[in-house]
Amino acid sequence: MTTAPLPTSRATRLRWLVADSAALTGRGLRHQFRELDGLIVSLVLPVMLLLLFVYVFGGAIETGTAYLDYVVPGIIVLA
C-alpha cells in the first residue's frame, strides 16, 4: 500500500485543505438531501417550537419585554 507524499509548501497544503473540505461538504449535503425525513424535521421542528413557545407558553411568562426577544435566540441555538 502506498501513500501520497505529504505536501511541503504552504500553498499546496492550503489547496489540499480546500479540496478536501469541499469534498466532505459535498458528501454531507448529498447525504442530507437523500434523507428526506431528516431534512423535513430540521426545517419544520424549529418553526413548530417557535409557534409553540410564543402562542402556547408566551402568556405564561412575564419578562417585562417582548417574549419573542427571548424565544428566537433559543430556537436558533436549538436549530
DSSP file (Angstrom, degrees, kcal/mol; ACC not computed):
  #  RESIDUE AA STRUCTURE BP1 BP2  ACC     N-H-->O    O-->H-N    N-H-->O    O-->H-N    TCO  KAPPA ALPHA  PHI   PSI    X-CA   Y-CA   Z-CA
    1    1 A M              0   0    0      0, 0.0     2,-0.3     0, 0.0     0, 0.0   0.000 360.0 360.0 360.0 128.1    0.0    0.0    0.0
    2    2 A T        -     0   0    0      0, 0.0     2,-0.3     0, 0.0     0, 0.0  -0.797 360.0-150.6-107.1 151.2    1.4    3.3   -1.0
    3    3 A T        -     0   0    0     -2,-0.3     3,-0.1     3,-0.0     0, 0.0  -0.855  25.4-103.5-117.2 154.8    0.6    6.7    0.5
    4    4 A A        -     0   0    0     -2,-0.3     2,-0.0     1,-0.1    -1,-0.0  -0.486  44.9-102.9 -73.2 144.6    0.6   10.1   -1.1
    5    5 A P        -     0   0    0      0, 0.0    -1,-0.1     0, 0.0     3,-0.1  -0.369  40.2-103.0 -66.6 148.3    3.6   12.3   -0.2
    6    6 A L        -     0   0    0      1,-0.1     2,-0.1    -3,-0.1     7,-0.1  -0.471  39.7-106.5 -70.8 140.2    2.9   15.0    2.3
    7    7 A P        -     0   0    0      0, 0.0    -1,-0.1     0, 0.0     3,-0.0  -0.420  31.4-169.1 -68.2 143.6    2.6   18.5    0.9
    8    8 A T        +     0   0    0     -2,-0.1     2,-0.1    -3,-0.1    -2,-0.0   0.826  58.9  67.4-104.1 -40.3    5.6   20.6    1.6
    9    9 A S  S  > S-     0   0    0      1,-0.1     4,-2.0     4,-0.0     5,-0.2  -0.477  78.9-124.9 -86.5 157.6    4.6   24.2    0.6
   10   10 A R  H  > S+     0   0    0      1,-0.2     4,-2.3     2,-0.2     5,-0.2   0.879 110.9  53.9 -66.1 -38.4    2.0   26.2    2.3
   11   11 A A  H  > S+     0   0    0      1,-0.2     4,-2.3     2,-0.2    -1,-0.2   0.889 108.4  49.5 -64.4 -39.3    0.1   26.8   -0.9
   12   12 A T  H  > S+     0   0    0      2,-0.2     4,-2.3     1,-0.2    -1,-0.2   0.910 111.1  48.8 -67.0 -42.0   -0.1   23.1   -1.6
   13   13 A R  H  X S+     0   0    0     -4,-2.0     4,-2.4     2,-0.2    -2,-0.2   0.901 111.9  49.5 -64.0 -40.0   -1.4   22.4    1.9
   14   14 A L  H  X S+     0   0    0     -4,-2.3     4,-2.4     2,-0.2    -2,-0.2   0.901 110.0  51.1 -65.3 -40.3   -4.0   25.1    1.6
   15   15 A R  H  X S+     0   0    0     -4,-2.3     4,-2.4     2,-0.2    -2,-0.2   0.911 111.7  47.1 -63.0 -43.0   -5.1   23.8   -1.8
   16   16 A W  H  X S+     0   0    0     -4,-2.3     4,-2.9     2,-0.2     5,-0.3   0.896 110.5  53.1 -64.8 -40.2   -5.5   20.3   -0.3
   17   17 A L  H  X S+     0   0    0     -4,-2.4     4,-2.4     2,-0.2    -2,-0.2   0.932 112.0  44.2 -60.6 -46.5   -7.4   21.7    2.7
   18   18 A V  H  X S+     0   0    0     -4,-2.4     4,-2.4     2,-0.2    -2,-0.2   0.918 115.2  48.3 -65.7 -43.8   -9.8   23.5    0.4
   19   19 A A  H  X S+     0   0    0     -4,-2.4     4,-2.2     2,-0.2    -2,-0.2   0.924 114.2  45.5 -64.5 -44.6  -10.3   20.5   -1.9
   20   20 A D  H  X S+     0   0    0     -4,-2.9     4,-2.4     2,-0.2     5,-0.2   0.901 113.1  50.3 -65.8 -40.4  -10.8   18.0    1.0
   21   21 A S  H  X S+     0   0    0     -4,-2.4     4,-2.4    -5,-0.3    -2,-0.2   0.904 110.9  49.3 -64.6 -40.9  -13.2   20.4    2.7
   22   22 A A  H  X S+     0   0    0     -4,-2.4     4,-2.4     2,-0.2    -1,-0.2   0.897 111.1  50.1 -64.9 -39.9  -15.2   20.9   -0.5
   23   23 A A  H  X S+     0   0    0     -4,-2.2     4,-2.2     2,-0.2    -2,-0.2   0.933 113.4  44.5 -64.3 -45.5  -15.4   17.1   -1.0
   24   24 A L  H  X S+     0   0    0     -4,-2.4     4,-2.3     2,-0.2    -2,-0.2   0.881 113.2  51.0 -68.1 -37.2  -16.6   16.4    2.6
   25   25 A T  H  X S+     0   0    0     -4,-2.4     4,-2.5    -5,-0.2    -1,-0.2   0.917 110.7  49.3 -65.2 -42.4  -19.1   19.3    2.4
   26   26 A G  H  X S+     0   0    0     -4,-2.4     4,-2.4     2,-0.2    -2,-0.2   0.911 111.3  48.9 -62.6 -42.8  -20.5   17.9   -0.9
   27   27 A R  H  X S+     0   0    0     -4,-2.2     4,-2.3     1,-0.2    -1,-0.2   0.915 111.8  49.5 -62.8 -42.5  -20.8   14.4    0.5
   28   28 A G  H  X S+     0   0    0     -4,-2.3     4,-2.3     2,-0.2    -2,-0.2   0.907 111.6  47.7 -64.1 -42.3  -22.5   15.7    3.6
   29   29 A L  H  X S+     0   0    0     -4,-2.5     4,-2.3     2,-0.2    -2,-0.2   0.906 111.3  50.3 -66.5 -41.3  -25.0   17.8    1.6
   30   30 A R  H  X S+     0   0    0     -4,-2.4     4,-1.4     1,-0.2    -2,-0.2   0.916 112.0  48.4 -62.2 -41.2  -25.8   14.9   -0.7
   31   31 A H  H  X S+     0   0    0     -4,-2.3     4,-1.3    -5,-0.2    -2,-0.2   0.906 110.7  51.2 -64.6 -41.1  -26.4   12.7    2.2
   32   32 A Q  H  < S+     0   0    0     -4,-2.3     7,-0.3     1,-0.2     3,-0.2   0.897 110.2  48.3 -64.4 -40.9  -28.6   15.2    3.9
   33   33 A F  H  < S+     0   0    0     -4,-2.3    -1,-0.2     1,-0.2    -2,-0.2   0.753 107.7  55.5 -74.5 -22.8  -30.8   15.7    0.8
   34   34 A R  H  < S+     0   0    0     -4,-1.4     2,-1.3    -5,-0.2    -1,-0.2   0.790  96.0  69.7 -76.6 -27.3  -31.2   12.0    0.4
   35   35 A E     X  +     0   0    0     -4,-1.3     4,-1.8    -3,-0.2    -1,-0.2  -0.709  65.5 176.8 -90.2  86.7  -32.6   11.6    3.9
   36   36 A L  H  > S+     0   0    0     -2,-1.3     4,-2.5     1,-0.2     5,-0.2   0.861  74.1  55.0 -64.5 -38.2  -35.9   13.4    3.4
   37   37 A D  H  > S+     0   0    0      1,-0.2     4,-2.3     2,-0.2    -1,-0.2   0.895 108.6  48.5 -64.9 -38.6  -37.2   12.8    6.9
   38   38 A G  H  > S+     0   0    0      2,-0.2     4,-2.2     1,-0.2    -1,-0.2   0.874 111.2  50.9 -66.8 -36.9  -34.2   14.4    8.4
   39   39 A L  H  X S+     0   0    0     -4,-1.8     4,-1.2    -7,-0.3    -2,-0.2   0.914 111.4  47.2 -66.5 -43.1  -34.5   17.4    6.1
   40   40 A I  H  X S+     0   0    0     -4,-2.5     4,-3.1     1,-0.2     3,-0.4   0.923 112.9  48.8 -64.9 -44.2  -38.2   17.9    7.0
   41   41 A V  H  X S+     0   0    0     -4,-2.3     4,-2.2     1,-0.2    -1,-0.2   0.908 109.4  52.2 -63.2 -41.3  -37.5   17.6   10.7
   42   42 A S  H  < S+     0   0    0     -4,-2.2    -1,-0.2     1,-0.2    -2,-0.2   0.746 118.4  37.5 -70.2 -21.0  -34.7   20.1   10.6
   43   43 A L  H  X S+     0   0    0     -4,-1.2     4,-0.6    -3,-0.4    -2,-0.2   0.818 123.2  38.4 -93.8 -37.2  -36.9   22.6    8.8
   44   44 A V  H  X S+     0   0    0     -4,-3.1     4,-2.6    -5,-0.2     5,-0.2   0.851 104.1  65.9 -85.5 -36.3  -40.2   22.0   10.5
   45   45 A L  H  X S+     0   0    0     -4,-2.2     4,-2.6    -5,-0.4     5,-0.2   0.904 101.0  47.6 -59.3 -47.2  -39.1   21.5   14.1
   46   46 A P  H  > S+     0   0    0      0, 0.0     4,-2.2     0, 0.0    -1,-0.2   0.900 113.5  49.1 -62.1 -37.4  -37.7   25.0   14.8
   47   47 A V  H  X S+     0   0    0     -4,-0.6     4,-2.3     2,-0.2    -2,-0.2   0.924 112.8  47.1 -66.1 -43.6  -40.9   26.6   13.3
   48   48 A M  H  X S+     0   0    0     -4,-2.6     4,-2.5     2,-0.2    -1,-0.2   0.902 112.4  49.6 -65.6 -40.6  -43.1   24.4   15.4
   49   49 A L  H  X S+     0   0    0     -4,-2.6     4,-2.7    -5,-0.2     5,-0.2   0.904 110.3  51.0 -64.2 -40.2  -41.2   25.0   18.5
   50   50 A L  H  X S+     0   0    0     -4,-2.2     4,-2.1    -5,-0.2     5,-0.3   0.934 112.4  45.7 -62.2 -46.2  -41.3   28.8   17.9
   51   51 A L  H  X>S+     0   0    0     -4,-2.3     4,-2.4     2,-0.2     5,-0.6   0.901 113.6  50.6 -63.5 -40.7  -45.0   28.7   17.4
   52   52 A L  I  X>S+     0   0    0     -4,-2.5     4,-1.9     1,-0.2     5,-1.4   0.945 114.1  42.1 -62.8 -49.4  -45.5   26.5   20.5
   53   53 A F  I  <5S+     0   0    0     -4,-2.7    -1,-0.2     3,-0.2    -2,-0.2   0.830 119.3  43.7 -71.8 -30.9  -43.4   28.7   22.8
   54   54 A V  I  <5S+     0   0    0     -4,-2.1     4,-0.2    -5,-0.2    -2,-0.2   0.942 126.1  26.7 -79.2 -47.7  -44.8   32.0   21.5
   55   55 A Y  I  <5S+     0   0    0     -4,-2.4    -3,-0.2    -5,-0.3     4,-0.2   0.787 130.9  33.5 -91.9 -27.2  -48.5   31.2   21.3
   56   56 A V  I  <<S+     0   0    0     -4,-1.9    -3,-0.2    -5,-0.6     3,-0.2   0.902 135.7  19.4 -92.4 -49.4  -49.0   28.5   23.9
   57   57 A F  S >><S+     0   0    0     -5,-1.4     3,-0.9     1,-0.2     4,-0.7   0.484  99.8  93.3 -99.5  -3.3  -46.4   29.4   26.6
   58   58 A G  T 34 S+     0   0    0     -6,-0.3     3,-0.5     1,-0.3    -1,-0.2   0.838  87.7  45.5 -62.1 -36.6  -45.9   33.1   25.7
   59   59 A G  T 34 S+     0   0    0      1,-0.2    -1,-0.3    -3,-0.2    -2,-0.1   0.612 101.9  67.5 -82.3 -11.7  -48.6   34.5   28.1
   60   60 A A  T <4 S+     0   0    0     -3,-0.9     2,-0.5     1,-0.1    -1,-0.2   0.690  94.4  60.9 -82.5 -18.4  -47.4   32.3   31.0
   61   61 A I     <  -     0   0    0     -4,-0.7     2,-0.7    -3,-0.5    -1,-0.1  -0.944  68.2-154.7-117.4 122.9  -44.1   34.1   31.4
   62   62 A E        +     0   0    0     -2,-0.5     4,-0.1     1,-0.1    -3,-0.1  -0.855  24.2 161.3 -94.8 116.9  -43.8   37.8   32.3
   63   63 A T        -     0   0    0     -2,-0.7    -1,-0.1     2,-0.4     3,-0.1   0.576  50.6-122.0-108.0 -15.0  -40.4   39.1   31.1
   64   64 A G  S    S+     0   0    0      1,-0.3     2,-0.2     0, 0.0    -2,-0.1   0.161  91.7  54.2  89.1 -19.6  -41.2   42.9   31.0
   65   65 A T  S    S-     0   0    0      1,-0.1    -2,-0.4     0, 0.0    -1,-0.3  -0.671 112.3 -50.9-128.8-172.9  -40.3   43.0   27.3
   66   66 A A    >   -     0   0    0     -2,-0.2     3,-1.2     1,-0.2     4,-0.4  -0.462  42.9-145.1 -65.9 127.5  -41.4   41.1   24.2
   67   67 A Y  T >> S+     0   0    0      1,-0.3     4,-1.7    -2,-0.2     3,-1.3   0.793  96.6  68.6 -63.8 -28.3  -41.2   37.4   24.9
   68   68 A L  H 3> S+     0   0    0      1,-0.3     4,-2.0     2,-0.2    -1,-0.3   0.792  87.7  65.7 -62.6 -28.6  -40.2   36.8   21.3
   69   69 A D  H <4 S+     0   0    0     -3,-1.2    -1,-0.3     1,-0.2    -2,-0.2   0.767 109.7  38.0 -64.5 -24.8  -36.9   38.6   22.0
   70   70 A Y  H <> S+     0   0    0     -3,-1.3     4,-0.9    -4,-0.4    -2,-0.2   0.761 115.4  51.4 -94.4 -30.2  -36.0   35.7   24.3
   71   71 A V  H  X S+     0   0    0     -4,-1.7     4,-2.3     2,-0.2     5,-0.2   0.908 100.5  58.9 -77.9 -42.5  -37.5   32.8   22.3
   72   72 A V  H  X S+     0   0    0     -4,-2.0     4,-2.3     1,-0.2     5,-0.2   0.910 105.4  47.9 -60.3 -47.0  -36.0   33.4   18.9
   73   73 A P  H  > S+     0   0    0      0, 0.0     4,-2.1     0, 0.0    -1,-0.2   0.893 112.4  51.1 -61.1 -35.9  -32.3   33.2   20.0
   74   74 A G  H  X S+     0   0    0     -4,-0.9     4,-2.0     2,-0.2    -2,-0.2   0.899 110.6  47.4 -65.2 -41.1  -33.1   30.0   21.9
   75   75 A I  H  X S+     0   0    0     -4,-2.3     4,-2.3     2,-0.2    -1,-0.2   0.881 110.1  53.3 -67.9 -38.2  -34.7   28.4   18.9
   76   76 A I  H  < S+     0   0    0     -4,-2.3    -2,-0.2    -5,-0.2    -1,-0.2   0.901 109.1  49.1 -63.3 -40.5  -31.8   29.5   16.7
   77   77 A V  H  < S+     0   0    0     -4,-2.1    -2,-0.2     1,-0.2    -1,-0.2   0.896 112.3  48.4 -65.5 -39.7  -29.4   27.7   19.1
   78   78 A L  H  <        0   0    0     -4,-2.0    -2,-0.2     1,-0.3    -1,-0.2   0.869 360.0 360.0 -67.1 -36.2  -31.5   24.6   19.1
   79   79 A A     <        0   0    0     -4,-2.3    -1,-0.3    -5,-0.1    -2,-0.2   0.500 360.0 360.0 -74.8 360.0  -31.7   24.5   15.3
